[in-house]
Amino acid sequence: MDGKTIGFIIWSVIGGMFICLGIYSYFSKKTVGFWANAKVFEVTDIKKYNHAIAKLFCIFGIVLIILGLPLLVGQNSAWVLLSILGLMIESIVAMVIYSLVIEKKYKKM
C-alpha cells in the first residue's frame, strides 16, 4: 500500500469513529455531551436530544470521510487543502448547529 491509501484509510477510520459515536448516542439512555469535559445542561427530552446529537455526529462522520477523498490523489497535491479547510469549516458548522439549534431547542429553562 502506498502513503495516499494509508492516509485515506486513517482519515476514514476517524470518520467511522464519529459515526459509531452517533450510533452510541442514538441508543443512549443518558444525555450525551457534545463538548469535552463540560457538564451537559438539563434537557427537556433526553431521547430527542440524543437523536439530534446522533444525527449531528453521523453526518459529521460521513462528510469527514467524503472530505478525505482528495487524499487519494496524493498528499503533495493542492487538493489536500480542500480536505484541511473542509474539516475546519465542517467543525465550525457542527459547533454552530449545536449551539444555536440543538442547545436552544432542548435546554430546560
FITOR-236246 format. One record per residue (C-alpha): residue in three letters; y, z, x; chain. Coordinates in nm, 3 decimals, decimal comma, padded with zeros to 5 digits. Example, Ala and Ser with C-alpha at 12.3 -4.5 7.8 and 13.67 -1.06 7.14 Angstrom:
// FITOR-236246
site aa: ALA; c2: -00,450; c3: 00,780; c1: 01,230; ch: A
site aa: SER; c2: -00,106; c3: 00,714; c1: 01,367; ch: A
//
This chain:
// FITOR-236246
site aa: MET; c2: 00,000; c3: 00,000; c1: 00,000; ch: A
site aa: ASP; c2: 00,347; c3: -00,073; c1: 00,120; ch: A
site aa: GLY; c2: 00,653; c3: 00,152; c1: 00,107; ch: A
site aa: LYS; c2: 00,811; c3: -00,002; c1: -00,201; ch: A
site aa: THR; c2: 00,498; c3: 00,052; c1: -00,411; ch: A
site aa: ILE; c2: 00,463; c3: 00,413; c1: -00,294; ch: A
site aa: GLY; c2: 00,832; c3: 00,473; c1: -00,371; ch: A
site aa: PHE; c2: 00,791; c3: 00,338; c1: -00,723; ch: A
site aa: ILE; c2: 00,474; c3: 00,545; c1: -00,779; ch: A
site aa: ILE; c2: 00,653; c3: 00,865; c1: -00,674; ch: A
site aa: TRP; c2: 00,952; c3: 00,773; c1: -00,895; ch: A
site aa: SER; c2: 00,716; c3: 00,709; c1: -01,188; ch: A
site aa: VAL; c2: 00,530; c3: 01,038; c1: -01,136; ch: A
site aa: ILE; c2: 00,861; c3: 01,224; c1: -01,164; ch: A
site aa: GLY; c2: 00,940; c3: 01,028; c1: -01,483; ch: A
site aa: GLY; c2: 00,592; c3: 01,118; c1: -01,610; ch: A
site aa: MET; c2: 00,665; c3: 01,486; c1: -01,544; ch: A
site aa: PHE; c2: 00,968; c3: 01,463; c1: -01,773; ch: A
site aa: ILE; c2: 00,751; c3: 01,301; c1: -02,040; ch: A
site aa: CYS; c2: 00,495; c3: 01,583; c1: -02,002; ch: A
site aa: LEU; c2: 00,777; c3: 01,836; c1: -02,029; ch: A
site aa: GLY; c2: 00,885; c3: 01,665; c1: -02,351; ch: A
site aa: ILE; c2: 00,532; c3: 01,683; c1: -02,492; ch: A
site aa: TYR; c2: 00,511; c3: 02,051; c1: -02,398; ch: A
site aa: SER; c2: 00,849; c3: 02,113; c1: -02,563; ch: A
site aa: TYR; c2: 00,738; c3: 01,939; c1: -02,881; ch: A
site aa: PHE; c2: 00,445; c3: 02,175; c1: -02,932; ch: A
site aa: SER; c2: 00,609; c3: 02,493; c1: -02,802; ch: A
site aa: LYS; c2: 00,649; c3: 02,785; c1: -03,042; ch: A
site aa: LYS; c2: 00,930; c3: 02,948; c1: -02,839; ch: A
site aa: THR; c2: 01,268; c3: 02,791; c1: -02,777; ch: A
site aa: VAL; c2: 01,266; c3: 02,562; c1: -02,476; ch: A
site aa: GLY; c2: 01,558; c3: 02,584; c1: -02,237; ch: A
site aa: PHE; c2: 01,746; c3: 02,282; c1: -02,112; ch: A
site aa: TRP; c2: 01,946; c3: 02,443; c1: -01,832; ch: A
site aa: ALA; c2: 01,762; c3: 02,602; c1: -01,540; ch: A
site aa: ASN; c2: 01,792; c3: 02,981; c1: -01,507; ch: A
site aa: ALA; c2: 02,000; c3: 03,019; c1: -01,822; ch: A
site aa: LYS; c2: 01,913; c3: 03,206; c1: -02,138; ch: A
site aa: VAL; c2: 01,871; c3: 02,995; c1: -02,448; ch: A
site aa: PHE; c2: 02,116; c3: 03,070; c1: -02,727; ch: A
site aa: GLU; c2: 01,992; c3: 03,183; c1: -03,068; ch: A
site aa: VAL; c2: 01,860; c3: 02,881; c1: -03,252; ch: A
site aa: THR; c2: 01,874; c3: 02,822; c1: -03,628; ch: A
site aa: ASP; c2: 01,548; c3: 02,623; c1: -03,648; ch: A
site aa: ILE; c2: 01,320; c3: 02,653; c1: -03,344; ch: A
site aa: LYS; c2: 01,084; c3: 02,372; c1: -03,442; ch: A
site aa: LYS; c2: 01,358; c3: 02,113; c1: -03,498; ch: A
site aa: TYR; c2: 01,542; c3: 02,227; c1: -03,184; ch: A
site aa: ASN; c2: 01,227; c3: 02,189; c1: -02,973; ch: A
site aa: HIS; c2: 01,162; c3: 01,845; c1: -03,124; ch: A
site aa: ALA; c2: 01,516; c3: 01,736; c1: -03,032; ch: A
site aa: ILE; c2: 01,471; c3: 01,865; c1: -02,675; ch: A
site aa: ALA; c2: 01,131; c3: 01,692; c1: -02,658; ch: A
site aa: LYS; c2: 01,286; c3: 01,362; c1: -02,764; ch: A
site aa: LEU; c2: 01,558; c3: 01,402; c1: -02,504; ch: A
site aa: PHE; c2: 01,308; c3: 01,473; c1: -02,223; ch: A
site aa: CYS; c2: 01,071; c3: 01,190; c1: -02,323; ch: A
site aa: ILE; c2: 01,349; c3: 00,933; c1: -02,345; ch: A
site aa: PHE; c2: 01,485; c3: 01,059; c1: -02,013; ch: A
site aa: GLY; c2: 01,142; c3: 01,012; c1: -01,851; ch: A
site aa: ILE; c2: 01,092; c3: 00,662; c1: -01,992; ch: A
site aa: VAL; c2: 01,438; c3: 00,546; c1: -01,884; ch: A
site aa: LEU; c2: 01,380; c3: 00,706; c1: -01,543; ch: A
site aa: ILE; c2: 01,064; c3: 00,500; c1: -01,494; ch: A
site aa: ILE; c2: 01,247; c3: 00,183; c1: -01,602; ch: A
site aa: LEU; c2: 01,529; c3: 00,261; c1: -01,358; ch: A
site aa: GLY; c2: 01,269; c3: 00,280; c1: -01,082; ch: A
site aa: LEU; c2: 01,166; c3: -00,086; c1: -01,123; ch: A
site aa: PRO; c2: 01,421; c3: -00,210; c1: -00,864; ch: A
site aa: LEU; c2: 01,228; c3: -00,009; c1: -00,603; ch: A
site aa: LEU; c2: 00,955; c3: -00,271; c1: -00,630; ch: A
site aa: VAL; c2: 01,195; c3: -00,530; c1: -00,488; ch: A
site aa: GLY; c2: 01,233; c3: -00,327; c1: -00,171; ch: A
site aa: GLN; c2: 01,420; c3: -00,022; c1: -00,056; ch: A
site aa: ASN; c2: 01,667; c3: -00,223; c1: 00,152; ch: A
site aa: SER; c2: 01,769; c3: -00,430; c1: -00,149; ch: A
site aa: ALA; c2: 02,104; c3: -00,392; c1: -00,322; ch: A
site aa: TRP; c2: 01,911; c3: -00,342; c1: -00,648; ch: A
site aa: VAL; c2: 01,821; c3: 00,011; c1: -00,535; ch: A
site aa: LEU; c2: 02,182; c3: 00,106; c1: -00,611; ch: A
site aa: LEU; c2: 02,102; c3: 00,031; c1: -00,975; ch: A
site aa: SER; c2: 01,830; c3: 00,298; c1: -00,961; ch: A
site aa: ILE; c2: 02,052; c3: 00,557; c1: -00,794; ch: A
site aa: LEU; c2: 02,362; c3: 00,500; c1: -01,006; ch: A
site aa: GLY; c2: 02,150; c3: 00,464; c1: -01,319; ch: A
site aa: LEU; c2: 01,987; c3: 00,801; c1: -01,255; ch: A
site aa: MET; c2: 02,326; c3: 00,967; c1: -01,210; ch: A
site aa: ILE; c2: 02,459; c3: 00,815; c1: -01,532; ch: A
site aa: GLU; c2: 02,138; c3: 00,898; c1: -01,721; ch: A
site aa: SER; c2: 02,158; c3: 01,262; c1: -01,610; ch: A
site aa: ILE; c2: 02,520; c3: 01,294; c1: -01,720; ch: A
site aa: VAL; c2: 02,442; c3: 01,132; c1: -02,056; ch: A
site aa: ALA; c2: 02,150; c3: 01,373; c1: -02,110; ch: A
site aa: MET; c2: 02,376; c3: 01,673; c1: -02,038; ch: A
site aa: VAL; c2: 02,643; c3: 01,541; c1: -02,274; ch: A
site aa: ILE; c2: 02,391; c3: 01,479; c1: -02,552; ch: A
site aa: TYR; c2: 02,252; c3: 01,830; c1: -02,511; ch: A
site aa: SER; c2: 02,593; c3: 01,998; c1: -02,502; ch: A
site aa: LEU; c2: 02,769; c3: 01,801; c1: -02,773; ch: A
site aa: VAL; c2: 02,488; c3: 01,716; c1: -03,013; ch: A
site aa: ILE; c2: 02,182; c3: 01,941; c1: -02,982; ch: A
site aa: GLU; c2: 02,356; c3: 02,266; c1: -02,891; ch: A
site aa: LYS; c2: 02,621; c3: 02,218; c1: -03,158; ch: A
site aa: LYS; c2: 02,363; c3: 02,134; c1: -03,426; ch: A
site aa: TYR; c2: 02,116; c3: 02,418; c1: -03,364; ch: A
site aa: LYS; c2: 02,332; c3: 02,706; c1: -03,236; ch: A
site aa: LYS; c2: 02,326; c3: 03,005; c1: -03,467; ch: A
site aa: MET; c2: 02,678; c3: 03,112; c1: -03,549; ch: A
//
